[in-house]
Amino acid sequence: MNGTTPLYVHHTVTCAPRAWGTVAQELGAIDWARHGGALYGLWRSQIGRPRDELTMLSTWPAGADPGAADRLIEGLPEVRSVACEALRPTLRPDTPAAPRRQGNYAFRWFELDVRHWPEFEGLCAAAWPGFEAAYDSQVIGLWRCVRDAPGRTRALLLTRRPNLAMWERSKIPEGEAEGEVRRQLSRRYDLCDDTWVHTTTLLTADDRADEVRWT
């Protein structure tokens, strides 16, 4: 990350019972630019996380305090706790343009030995074109955590699929090309000591709101 690359911050926001909608509206109403940052995206839980938890990504100038947004969020009356993770972009995103299309967004975390990172990153670059073409899906970004233990690295991958049906479809390859994509992704997983995922829908989407009761 050079001196001009934006800092991304992942926020896990725990809300009071049944208050996630209220908190989401309040987060969207904050004048982030006045505080030096920008709201990259706000997601609500679909599968794998509590109902009253929001996931948020914000962007800040390089060298900014990653806890600045958390201090704003903690001041909201229905927020119970907030945790942040500072991130630096790798292959994507190459601009801080925020995602706008509704869909099934998967937040997948990886933890691995730093020695495996070059191969891990190379497998991502090789697999993504086939993955996106086969499954009407998009890789939004791959970030590495700023604060890591010596010799270790953690990464966040954010992908968008049109719906949960495509999530299942993408796990079952059909034909040689899809099989190669799955081979590359399987090798990527094998490089990791741990990986975990949860899915969400985009509250800041422009095209349509998600009104399904997932939990």
N, C-alpha and C positions, 0 to 999 in steps of 0.2 A: 504494500500500500504506500503510494507516494504522498507527498505533502498536500496534494489537491484532491485525493480520493475521499469521498464522503465516508463518514463513520455511520454504520447502521447499528441500531440497538433493538434487540428483541426484548419485549416486555410481557411478562405473565401477570395479568391483573385479576386478582380474586375479589369478587364483588359480594355484597350482602345477598342473602337468599332472594331470588326472583328479581334482582336489580340489575342484571347484566344489560338489559335494554336501556335503562336510564343512564347507566354509566357510559354506554356506547355513545349515546346522544351527547353527553357532556364532553367526552373525549373529542368527538367530531367538532364541537363548538369552540374548542380552545384555539386561540390565534397562535399556532405554533411558530409562524414566521417571526412574530414579535419577540419570541424567546430564542430565536436563532436556529430553529430546526424546522422539520416538516413531517407531517404524518404520511408514512409510506403506505400503510394499510392497517385495517382493523378487522379481525375475524372472530366469529363465535364458534363455540365447540360443536362438533358434529359427532365424532366417534373418538373415544379414548381419553377425554378430559372432562372435568366437571361441568355441569350445565352453566354455573354462574362464574365461569372463568373466561376471560377475553384474552386473545393473543394480539399483540400490537407490534408493528415495526415502525420505527422512526428513523429519520436521517438527520445528520448533523455535520458541520464542517470538520475536517480532519483536525485532531487534537482537542476536540470538544470533550466536556465532562459527560461520560455516558450515563451518569445518574441524574442529569438535569431534568429529563422528562419524568423520571420517577417521582421527583419532588413535586412536580405539577400534579401528577396523577394521585399521589397520596393525599392531596388536599381535597379531593372529591369526597363528599360525605358518605356515599355508599360503597366506597372502596375499602376493603379489609386489609389487603396487602398487595405489594407489587415487587417483582424481582426483575432485574435487567441483566442482559448479557451483551457486551459490546462485540461487534462483528466487523470483519473486513471482507469486502467482496473479492472473489477469485475470478473464475471464468465468466460468470454473470452475477448480477446485472452490470452492464457497462455504462448505464446511465441510471440516475435515481428516479426515472419515470415510474410511477406507481401502477400496479395492476388494477384493471378496471372491470374485467369481465367476471361475472358470477360463475361459480363452479365448485368442484370438489378440490380443496386446497390441502395438500399433505405437507406437514412439517415433519421432516425426518432428520434426526440427529445421529451423528456418527462419532465414535471415539476410537482412535487408533494411534499406533506408534508413528511418530513423525517421519521415520524412515520410509514408511509406506505411502506417504502423501503424494510423491510424484506419480507413482503408478495409479493410485486412487484417482487423482485428477485427470490423468490421461484416459482412464476407463470412462469417466464421466463424459469427456469431450468426444470420445469415440461412439458412445451409446446414445447420446442425446438426439442426434438427427434422426436415427431410425425410430427411437421411442416417440418422438413428436410426430413423425409422419404416420406411424402405424396406429396411434391411439388418439388422434385429435387432441393432443395434450401439449402443454408448454412447461419448460423448465424456467421458473421465474428467477431463481438465483441459487448460488452455492457460496456460502460464506464460511470463513474460519473464525473461531473465537479468538479474541484479542488476548484474554487471560487464560493461559494454559500451563500445566505442570511441565517441568523440564522433560524433554524427550517425548512429549505427548501432544496430540492435537485433537481438537473437537471441531466439527463442522455441522452446519445447518443447510439442508437442501429443501427448497420450497418448489413444489410442482403443482400445476393446475391440470385437472381433468374435467371434462364437461359434467360428469356425474359419478355416482358411486358404481353404477354398472360398468363404466369404463375402468374404474379402479380394479374391479375383479377381472375384466377382460385383459388388462395389461399384465396380469400375473400368469396368463395361460397363453404362451406363444403359439402362433399358427404359421407354419412355413419356415423356410430357412432363414430369411432375413430377420423375422421376429425372434427366432431361436438364437441368432447371434447376439441380438440386443440383450436377451435374457442371460446368455452366457457372460457377457461383459458385466452386467449388473450383479450377477451372482458372484463373480470374481471380486468385484468391488466390495460386496458384503463380507466376503471371506477375509479381506484385509483388515477388517475392523475387529476390535475387541468387544465392542458393544454398539448396538443401533436400536433406535426406538422411534415410533411414529404415532402421530395423531392427525385426524382430519378435521377440517373446518370449512365454513363458508364465509364469503367476503361481505362484510357489512358495508364497506365503502365502494361496492360495485355500482357502476353507472347504469347497467342495462336492466337489471331486475333484482328485486329483494328476495331473500330466501325466507319463506314463512313456514317452513316445515318444522314440526316439533320433533327434534332429533333425540332429545333425552327426556 
